[in-house]
Amino acid sequence: MSCVQHRHDISDHVRSFWNRAFPGQAGSWGGVAQGNRRFIDAVFWILRTGAPWRDLSPSGMQVVIPSGKNRKEQRKYDKHLYRHRHRVENAFLHLKRWRSIATRYAKNAASFVVAAQIRRIALWAKVS
């Protein structure tokens, strides 16, 4: 899976540690993702350089959010992909309803992860 490495790209060795966590893996629910590598490289480039998102090249991007009802020219979008995007956004919304998670109140990463896991269990059990 090796390809041309740019200055801000992540090496294949480092990427192999978190590849299993990416959505869209073969054999899992849904389709197989095509652009995880490009997306992660783009995020790291933004974080390392401090450049605004608008400076990324638009290659391979597609519209996910529907245009407003008052727009004269409606743009096409993938309704299936938008539905999944909406579910992910709602998941973060539900996680952040607990103030300690939203404000990252925990002193270390392990405590934060445990708090997020407890929140997910509470959501799954429909406790709060």
Secondary structure, DSSP 8 states (H G I E B T S, - for coil): ------TT---HHHHHHHGGGSSS-TTSSS---S-HHHHHHHHHHHHHH---GGGS--TT----S---TT-SS-----HHHHHHHHHHHHHHHHHTTSHHHHTT--SSHHHHHHHHHHHHHHHHTT--
